[in-house]
Amino acid sequence: MSTLSTTNPTLLDVARYLDPQGNIAKIALILMKYNTILEDMPSIEGNLPTGHQTNVETSKPTPTLRLVNQGVVPAKATAKAIVDGLAMLENRNSIDINVAKLNGNVESFRQRQSRSFIQGFMDELSRILVYGDVSTDSREFNGLAARYFALSGQTTSTNMITAGGSGSDNTSIYLVKWGEDTTFTVYPKGSQAGMQFEDLGIQDVVTDATTGAVMRAYTSWFQWLCGLVVADWRSVVRICNIDKSDLITASDTSDTSANILKFMSQAYDLLPPGQNGKPVFYMNNTVLSMLRVKLLVKGNMCLSFKDVMSPASDIARKDLYFYDIPCKRVDSILNTEATIS
């Protein structure tokens, strides 16, 4: 397939966007993923042009038990600075003006194209929020998995719970308390939050670098600069090693599934009491489906459904709650995680 046809919409793409009467068709986004984590994360202006610096307390002084006429050695609290960087997600769209005009509704066609581009940004940002790791790709920021990755030997190990799974078909549940003092996302100092879009209008676009061939095209530019800050490591809990093969046996005659309700209760108790913020459980569709199965168990009082309005639309939906904490689907959380030890 030529480079041109993979980077620019073709006449075949136009046909897919038209119904039998030649009108703009409603397109089912079959590749759409559910990454509701983007609905919850607060976005705060960073204190650096390239990210955000957080001063984290590393020790607190212990008072001295003293006797009369006995001195006290002065003490102090210690802290260290942690800098979280940003990921720069960017894309461009170029549509041959003849392709765009073919259906007689240029703006509607371009909006359809932009919608798919935006969904791609959301999918990639959601992936980085979970699995981003600057040690393997410096273009990313450290996601949740890169911060909560060991059951011992790390500061964050205290907030790791293992569900006992083995092999390479494991998944995780994350409990995140979003807030300005806990966990939040950042955008560069002096800039704007969220995705930036610019309609560049009609431009000459090079279609062949070797021959210098150009075409007139409608062009658009997209960019999203974002980073993740965990200001208080106690505000996130990871339940790891949830064996998918065992999990899907929930409520079967031979049920070998992990007791995820027990682990979710333990996770909730790991959050510091009185800490400000909004807690949310995140899991993939497999785990969420099995939670619904457990809802059917008679006497299960910890799970319930609530009617909520989607922030992205005016459509009502039923969300699953663990007590008063929403349980949300994030498709970027995999079922192929290796065992964490």
C-alpha positions in Angstrom: 0.0 0.0 0.0 1.4 3.4 -0.9 2.3 6.0 1.7 -0.2 8.4 0.4 -3.2 6.1 0.9 -2.1 5.3 4.5 -1.7 8.9 5.6 -4.5 10.6 3.7 -8.2 9.7 3.2 -8.9 8.2 -0.1 -12.0 8.0 -2.3 -12.8 4.7 -0.7 -12.7 6.4 2.7 -15.2 8.9 1.4 -17.5 6.1 0.2 -17.4 4.6 3.7 -18.6 7.9 5.1 -21.6 8.1 2.7 -24.9 6.3 3.0 -26.6 4.8 -0.1 -28.2 8.2 -0.8 -24.9 10.0 -0.9 -25.4 11.7 2.5 -22.9 11.7 5.4 -23.6 8.5 7.3 -23.5 7.9 11.0 -20.4 5.8 11.5 -20.1 3.2 14.2 -16.7 3.6 15.8 -16.0 -0.1 16.1 -12.5 0.6 17.3 -13.6 2.9 20.1 -12.2 1.9 23.5 -13.7 2.7 26.9 -11.2 4.7 28.8 -13.3 6.5 31.4 -10.2 7.4 33.5 -10.1 10.5 31.3 -13.4 11.6 32.8 -12.1 11.8 36.3 -8.5 13.1 36.2 -8.2 16.7 37.3 -5.8 18.8 35.1 -3.7 21.4 36.9 -1.2 23.9 35.4 2.3 22.6 36.1 4.9 24.7 37.9 7.4 24.0 35.1 7.3 24.5 31.3 8.2 20.8 31.0 6.3 19.3 33.8 5.7 19.6 37.5 7.9 19.5 40.6 6.6 18.1 43.9 8.3 18.4 47.2 7.7 15.1 49.0 8.3 14.6 52.7 10.8 11.7 53.3 11.0 11.7 57.1 9.4 13.3 60.1 11.2 14.0 63.4 10.4 11.8 66.4 10.0 13.6 69.7 12.5 12.9 72.5 11.4 11.4 75.8 13.3 13.5 78.3 13.9 13.9 82.0 14.2 17.1 84.0 17.6 18.8 83.3 18.2 16.6 80.3 18.8 18.2 76.9 17.1 17.4 73.6 19.0 17.0 70.3 17.5 19.2 67.6 15.7 17.4 64.8 14.1 18.3 61.5 11.9 16.9 58.8 13.4 16.0 55.4 12.0 16.2 51.9 13.1 15.7 48.4 12.0 17.2 45.1 10.4 14.9 42.5 9.9 16.2 38.9 7.3 14.6 36.7 7.7 15.2 33.0 5.2 15.5 30.1 4.3 13.4 27.1 3.8 15.3 23.9 1.1 13.7 21.7 0.7 15.2 18.3 -0.9 14.4 14.9 -1.9 16.0 11.7 -4.6 15.4 9.2 -4.4 16.2 5.4 -7.4 15.6 3.1 -7.2 16.2 -0.6 -9.6 19.1 -1.4 -11.3 17.0 -4.1 -11.9 14.1 -1.7 -13.3 16.4 0.9 -15.6 18.2 -1.6 -16.8 15.0 -3.3 -19.7 14.5 -0.9 -20.7 18.2 -0.9 -20.3 18.6 2.9 -16.7 19.4 3.5 -17.1 20.4 7.2 -19.1 17.3 8.2 -16.6 15.0 6.5 -13.6 16.8 8.3 -15.4 16.6 11.6 -15.8 12.8 11.2 -12.1 12.5 10.5 -11.3 14.7 13.5 -13.5 12.6 15.8 -11.4 9.5 15.0 -8.2 11.4 15.6 -9.4 12.6 19.0 -10.4 9.0 19.9 -6.9 7.9 19.0 -5.4 10.6 21.3 -7.6 9.4 24.2 -6.6 5.8 23.7 -2.9 6.6 23.7 -3.1 8.9 26.7 -5.0 6.3 28.6 -2.4 3.7 27.7 0.4 5.9 29.0 -1.5 6.7 32.2 -1.5 3.0 33.0 1.7 1.7 31.4 3.9 4.7 30.6 7.5 4.1 31.6 10.3 6.6 30.9 12.9 4.0 31.5 11.8 2.2 28.3 10.5 5.2 26.3 11.7 8.7 27.3 8.8 10.2 25.3 6.3 9.0 27.8 5.7 9.9 31.5 5.6 7.3 34.3 2.1 5.8 34.5 0.6 3.9 37.4 2.2 0.5 36.7 5.7 2.1 36.6 5.1 3.6 40.1 3.5 0.6 41.7 5.5 -2.4 40.4 6.9 -4.4 43.4 5.4 -6.1 46.4 8.4 -5.3 48.6 11.4 -3.1 48.6 9.7 0.1 47.4 8.0 2.9 49.1 4.8 2.2 47.1 5.0 -1.5 48.0 2.8 -0.8 51.0 0.0 0.1 48.6 0.3 -3.1 46.5 -2.0 -6.1 47.1 -1.5 -9.4 45.3 -4.5 -11.5 44.3 -2.2 -14.6 44.1 -2.2 -15.1 40.3 0.7 -16.6 38.4 1.8 -16.9 34.8 1.3 -14.1 32.2 -2.5 -13.8 32.0 -2.9 -11.4 34.9 -4.6 -8.1 35.2 -4.9 -5.3 37.8 -7.4 -3.1 39.5 -6.3 0.5 40.5 -7.9 2.6 43.2 -7.0 6.2 42.5 -8.0 9.1 44.7 -8.0 12.2 42.4 -7.3 15.6 43.9 -4.9 18.6 44.0 -3.0 17.1 46.9 -3.1 13.5 45.9 -3.1 12.4 42.2 -3.7 14.7 39.2 -2.5 15.4 35.7 -0.7 18.5 34.6 -0.2 20.6 31.5 2.8 23.0 30.8 3.2 26.2 32.8 1.7 29.1 31.0 -0.3 26.9 28.5 -3.8 25.5 28.2 -5.2 22.2 29.5 -6.4 19.4 27.2 -6.1 18.9 23.5 -5.1 21.7 21.3 -6.6 21.9 17.8 -5.9 24.2 14.9 -7.6 24.3 11.5 -4.8 25.2 9.2 -7.1 25.6 6.2 -6.0 24.7 2.6 -2.3 24.1 2.2 0.1 22.6 -0.3 1.1 19.1 1.1 4.0 17.1 -0.2 2.8 13.7 -1.3 6.2 12.4 -2.6 9.4 13.5 -1.1 11.4 12.0 -4.0 9.7 13.8 -6.8 8.5 16.8 -4.8 4.8 16.2 -5.9 2.3 18.3 -4.0 -1.5 18.5 -3.6 -3.9 21.0 -2.2 -5.4 19.7 1.0 -7.4 20.7 4.0 -5.1 20.4 7.0 -5.6 20.1 10.7 -3.2 20.0 13.7 -3.7 18.3 17.0 -1.6 18.3 20.1 -2.0 17.2 23.8 0.7 17.8 26.4 0.0 15.9 29.6 1.8 14.5 32.6 0.8 12.5 35.7 1.7 13.6 39.2 1.2 11.3 42.3 1.8 13.9 45.0 0.9 11.5 47.7 1.8 7.9 46.9 -0.7 6.7 49.5 -3.5 8.0 47.2 -3.2 5.1 44.8 -3.5 1.3 45.5 -2.9 -1.4 42.9 -4.4 -4.9 43.2 -2.2 -7.0 41.0 -1.8 -10.6 40.0 -5.5 -11.1 39.2 -5.4 -14.3 37.1 -7.8 -13.9 34.2 -8.3 -17.6 33.6 -9.3 -18.1 37.2 -11.4 -14.9 37.4 -13.8 -15.9 34.6 -14.8 -19.0 36.6 -16.6 -16.7 39.1 -19.9 -18.3 40.3 -19.2 -21.5 38.3 -19.4 -24.9 40.1 -15.6 -24.9 40.3 -15.0 -21.3 41.2 -11.3 -20.6 41.4 -11.6 -16.8 41.0 -9.7 -14.4 43.2 -11.7 -12.8 46.0 -11.6 -9.4 44.4 -14.2 -7.9 46.7 -12.0 -8.7 49.7 -9.0 -7.1 48.0 -11.0 -4.0 47.0 -12.1 -3.6 50.7 -8.4 -3.9 51.7 -7.5 -1.3 49.1 -10.0 1.1 50.3 -8.6 0.9 53.9 -5.1 1.7 52.6 -6.2 5.2 51.6 -5.4 7.6 54.4 -8.6 8.6 56.4 -9.6 12.2 56.0 -7.6 12.6 52.8 -9.3 14.9 50.3 -10.1 13.7 46.8 -12.4 11.5 44.7 -11.6 7.8 44.8 -12.4 5.6 41.8 -11.7 2.0 41.0 -10.4 1.2 37.5 -10.4 -2.2 35.8 -10.8 -3.7 32.4 -14.0 -5.2 30.9 -13.2 -8.7 32.1 -12.9 -7.7 35.8 -15.9 -5.4 35.6 -18.0 -8.2 34.1 -17.1 -10.6 36.9 -18.0 -7.9 39.5 -21.4 -7.8 38.0 -21.6 -11.6 38.4 -20.7 -11.2 42.0 -23.5 -8.7 42.3 -25.9 -11.5 41.7 -24.8 -13.3 44.8 -27.6 -13.2 47.4 -26.6 -11.0 50.4 -24.0 -9.1 48.5 -24.4 -5.6 50.0 -21.2 -4.0 48.8 -22.0 -3.7 45.1 -24.8 -1.7 43.5 -25.8 0.2 40.3 -26.4 4.0 40.1 -27.7 6.0 37.3 -25.2 8.7 36.2 -24.8 11.1 33.3 -21.8 10.6 31.1 -19.6 13.7 31.2 -18.9 13.3 27.5 -22.6 13.2 26.4 -26.1 13.7 27.6 -26.7 10.0 27.7 -27.5 8.3 31.1 -25.7 5.1 32.0 -25.6 2.7 34.9 -22.3 2.6 36.7 -21.3 -0.1 39.1 -20.3 1.0 42.6 -18.4 -0.7 45.4 -20.1 0.9 48.4 -19.9 4.6 47.4 -16.9 4.3 45.0 -17.5 4.0 41.2 -16.0 1.1 39.4 -15.1 2.2 35.8 -13.9 0.4 32.7 -10.5 1.2 31.3 -9.7 -0.9 28.2 -6.0 0.0 28.3 -5.5 -2.3 31.4 -4.3 -5.6 29.9 -5.1 -9.2 30.7 -1.5 -10.2 29.8 0.5 -8.8 32.8 3.4 -10.8 34.1 3.3 -11.9 37.7 4.5 -9.2 40.1 6.7 -10.4 43.0 
